[in-house]
Amino acid sequence: MISLNDALNQFSKSLTSKGKSINTVVAYKGDINQLIRFLSDKEKIDTIESITVKNIENFKKDLTDNGYTAKSISRKLNSIKNFFSYLKIEGKCEIDPSTEVKHPKYENEAPKILKAVEYRSLRDACRNDIRASAIVELMLQAGLRIKEIENMKMSDVKDNEVMIESYESHPTRTVPLNNSAKTALKRYIEEIRVESKSKNVFITKTGRILLARNIRSLLDRYFTKADIKDIKVNDLRNTFIVYQLKSGVPIDVVSQVVGHKRISTTEKYLELIDNKEETKGIKLKEL
């Protein structure tokens, strides 16, 4: 029999070997450790083979009783389902007890789209921080994800575009840079970054990689300074997507630029558009 902790360690190693990010592995481990503690303390179970559908349903109910939102519970169940799927494929268990456990229903909150006055206020707030300004422009004018900014290498930067290397389940793609994004990035590299042994574009003052969590904290400070409320870093990317669709850029072009794996993901943003401007070719709109 395999213990719960041994099973989790093997699953974690599998995730790492598949190129999953540290943050992803930590998130999975946190969710499954929570399940393990529940099974050990309240269900008196410590081996994989002993777990039943009822045990996982009890865990789901315990989360609800402790005030977790339906969205949080669904995310944790997703981690658990991936965990047991791995164990079954690897022959660690004969039956997957998580398959019959259903996700709770919940509605996704509509992404917030910055108004022109808001993103102009944000630009003004960080105008003296050249590094932050470059990051804002790459998200707002090119639709990059925060992880893609963290991963970006100097060799990925071209004259009018940046190459986004494949990571996790996202394939390699090339993203065009408009004048605002190109100018901001060039200014950061030439005036602030200067010489460094790091291969990454965005680095700290000591030359270390500027991690996603550092970028998020940095931008959160400027959201506060610009007095923009209820906004998340990813809403800069959301704003890019909606403004491109609203300006008439074909949905398949927008989908390819932002790296959506399915065009249906991009289609969801159409619901946020009140009126669409007349199509004027495929040139991306500059905000």
C-alpha positions in Angstrom: 0.0 0.0 0.0 1.2 3.5 -0.8 0.9 6.2 1.9 -0.8 9.5 1.1 2.4 11.5 1.6 4.4 9.2 -0.6 1.8 9.5 -3.4 1.9 13.3 -3.1 5.7 13.3 -3.4 5.6 11.2 -6.5 2.8 13.4 -8.0 4.9 16.5 -7.3 8.0 15.0 -9.0 5.8 14.2 -12.0 4.6 17.7 -12.3 8.1 19.1 -12.0 9.4 16.7 -14.7 6.6 17.9 -17.0 7.8 21.5 -16.7 5.1 22.8 -14.5 6.0 26.1 -12.8 7.0 26.2 -9.1 3.9 28.2 -8.3 1.7 25.5 -10.0 3.4 22.7 -8.1 3.1 24.5 -4.8 -0.6 25.2 -5.5 -1.3 21.5 -6.2 0.6 20.4 -3.1 -1.2 22.8 -0.9 -4.6 21.6 -2.1 -3.8 17.9 -1.8 -2.0 18.4 1.6 -5.3 19.9 2.8 -7.1 16.8 1.7 -4.5 14.5 3.4 -4.8 16.3 6.7 -8.6 16.0 6.5 -8.4 12.3 5.7 -5.9 11.6 8.4 -7.5 13.7 11.2 -11.2 13.2 10.5 -11.6 10.1 8.4 -8.7 8.1 9.9 -7.3 7.2 6.5 -3.6 7.2 5.6 -3.3 5.1 2.4 -4.5 5.7 -1.1 -6.3 2.4 -1.5 -8.6 3.3 1.5 -10.1 6.4 0.0 -13.7 6.3 -1.2 -16.0 8.7 -3.0 -17.7 9.4 0.3 -14.4 10.5 1.9 -13.9 13.1 -0.8 -17.5 14.2 -0.6 -17.0 14.7 3.1 -13.9 16.8 2.4 -16.0 18.9 -0.1 -18.7 19.4 2.6 -16.1 20.3 5.2 -14.7 23.0 2.9 -18.2 24.5 2.5 -18.8 24.4 6.2 -15.6 26.3 6.8 -16.6 29.1 4.5 -14.7 28.3 1.3 -16.3 29.8 -1.8 -17.6 27.5 -4.6 -14.8 28.7 -6.8 -12.1 27.8 -4.3 -13.7 24.4 -3.7 -13.8 23.8 -7.5 -10.1 24.6 -7.8 -9.2 22.3 -5.0 -11.3 19.5 -6.5 -9.5 20.1 -9.8 -6.2 19.5 -8.0 -7.5 16.3 -6.4 -8.9 15.0 -9.7 -5.5 15.5 -11.4 -3.8 13.8 -8.5 -6.0 10.7 -8.7 -5.8 10.6 -12.5 -2.0 10.5 -12.2 -2.2 7.7 -9.6 -4.5 5.6 -11.7 -2.4 6.0 -14.9 0.7 5.1 -13.0 -1.0 2.0 -11.5 -0.9 3.3 -8.0 -4.6 2.8 -7.5 -7.2 0.7 -9.3 -10.2 3.0 -8.8 -10.3 6.8 -9.0 -12.7 7.9 -6.3 -12.7 11.5 -7.4 -14.5 10.9 -10.8 -18.0 10.8 -9.2 -17.4 14.0 -7.2 -19.0 16.9 -9.0 -17.7 20.5 -9.0 -19.9 23.0 -7.2 -21.6 25.5 -9.6 -20.5 29.1 -9.6 -20.4 32.0 -11.9 -17.1 33.5 -12.9 -16.8 37.2 -12.2 -16.6 39.3 -15.4 -13.1 40.6 -15.9 -12.7 44.3 -15.2 -11.8 46.4 -18.2 -9.9 49.6 -17.5 -11.4 52.8 -18.9 -9.2 55.1 -20.9 -9.1 57.6 -17.9 -8.0 54.7 -15.6 -5.1 53.3 -17.7 -3.9 56.8 -18.4 -3.9 57.5 -14.6 -1.9 54.3 -14.1 0.6 55.4 -16.7 0.9 58.7 -14.9 1.3 57.0 -11.5 4.3 55.0 -12.7 5.8 57.4 -15.2 9.0 57.8 -13.0 9.4 54.1 -12.6 10.8 53.0 -16.0 10.7 49.3 -15.2 7.1 49.4 -14.0 6.1 51.4 -17.1 7.6 48.8 -19.4 5.7 46.0 -17.7 2.4 48.0 -17.8 2.8 48.6 -21.6 3.6 45.0 -22.3 0.4 43.9 -20.6 -1.8 46.7 -21.8 -0.4 47.0 -25.4 0.6 43.4 -26.1 -1.6 41.4 -23.9 1.2 39.5 -22.2 0.6 37.3 -19.1 2.5 38.1 -15.9 4.3 34.8 -16.1 5.4 35.6 -19.7 7.0 38.8 -18.5 8.8 36.9 -15.8 10.1 34.3 -18.3 11.1 36.8 -21.1 14.7 36.5 -22.1 16.9 39.2 -23.8 17.2 36.9 -26.8 13.4 36.9 -27.1 13.3 40.6 -27.8 13.3 41.6 -31.5 12.9 45.0 -33.2 9.1 45.0 -33.4 8.1 41.8 -31.6 8.9 39.5 -28.7 8.9 35.7 -28.8 7.1 34.0 -26.0 8.7 30.7 -25.3 6.6 27.7 -24.6 5.9 27.0 -20.9 3.5 24.6 -19.1 0.8 24.0 -21.7 1.3 27.2 -23.6 3.0 26.9 -27.0 5.6 29.3 -28.4 4.2 32.3 -30.1 5.3 35.7 -31.5 3.7 38.9 -30.2 3.9 42.2 -32.2 4.9 45.3 -30.3 3.3 48.7 -31.1 5.2 51.9 -30.7 4.2 52.5 -27.0 5.3 49.0 -25.9 8.4 49.0 -28.0 9.5 52.4 -26.7 8.9 51.6 -23.1 10.7 48.2 -23.3 13.7 49.8 -25.2 13.9 52.6 -22.6 14.0 50.1 -19.7 16.7 47.9 -21.3 18.9 50.8 -22.3 18.5 53.1 -19.2 17.7 50.8 -16.3 18.7 47.2 -17.0 21.9 48.0 -18.7 24.6 45.3 -18.2 23.6 42.1 -16.4 24.6 38.5 -16.5 21.0 37.5 -16.2 19.3 36.2 -19.4 16.0 37.5 -18.2 14.8 40.9 -19.3 13.2 42.0 -16.1 15.5 41.8 -13.1 15.8 43.3 -9.6 18.3 45.9 -8.6 20.6 43.1 -7.5 20.4 41.4 -10.9 18.0 38.6 -9.9 15.0 37.5 -11.9 11.9 39.7 -11.2 9.4 37.0 -10.2 5.7 37.1 -11.0 4.8 37.7 -7.3 7.3 40.7 -7.3 5.7 42.1 -10.5 2.2 41.7 -9.0 3.2 43.5 -5.8 4.9 46.3 -7.9 1.8 46.9 -10.0 -0.5 46.7 -7.0 1.3 49.6 -5.5 0.7 51.7 -8.6 -3.0 50.7 -8.8 -3.3 52.1 -5.3 -1.4 55.2 -6.2 -3.5 55.8 -9.3 -6.6 55.2 -7.2 -7.9 52.4 -9.4 -10.1 50.2 -7.2 -11.0 46.5 -7.6 -8.4 45.7 -10.3 -6.1 42.8 -10.7 -2.9 42.7 -12.7 -4.5 40.4 -15.3 -7.1 43.0 -16.0 -4.5 44.9 -18.0 -4.3 41.9 -20.4 -8.1 41.7 -20.4 -8.3 45.4 -21.3 -6.0 44.7 -24.3 -8.2 41.8 -25.5 -11.5 43.8 -25.3 -10.1 46.9 -26.9 -8.7 44.9 -29.9 -12.0 43.1 -30.4 -14.0 46.4 -30.0 -11.8 48.1 -32.6 -12.6 45.3 -35.1 -9.5 43.1 -35.1 -10.6 39.6 -36.2 -11.2 37.3 -33.2 -8.8 34.6 -34.6 -6.0 37.2 -34.8 -6.6 38.4 -31.2 -6.8 34.8 -30.0 -3.4 34.0 -31.6 -1.7 37.1 -30.3 -2.7 36.5 -26.6 -2.1 32.8 -26.8 -5.5 31.4 -26.1 -5.5 27.7 -26.8 -9.2 27.8 -27.8 -10.9 30.5 -29.8 -13.9 30.0 -27.5 -11.9 31.5 -24.7 -11.5 34.7 -26.7 -15.2 34.7 -27.7 -16.2 35.1 -24.1 -14.8 38.6 -24.2 -17.3 39.6 -26.9 -19.9 39.8 -24.1 -18.1 42.8 -22.6 -18.4 44.8 -25.8 -21.3 47.2 -26.2 -20.5 48.2 -29.7 -17.8 47.2 -32.2 -16.1 49.7 -34.4 -15.9 49.2 -38.1 -13.3 46.6 -39.1 -10.2 48.3 -40.5 -8.0 45.3 -41.3 -6.0 43.3 -38.8 -3.8 46.0 -37.3 -3.8 46.0 -33.5 -5.2 49.1 -31.8 -2.8 51.2 -29.7 -4.2 52.2 -26.4 
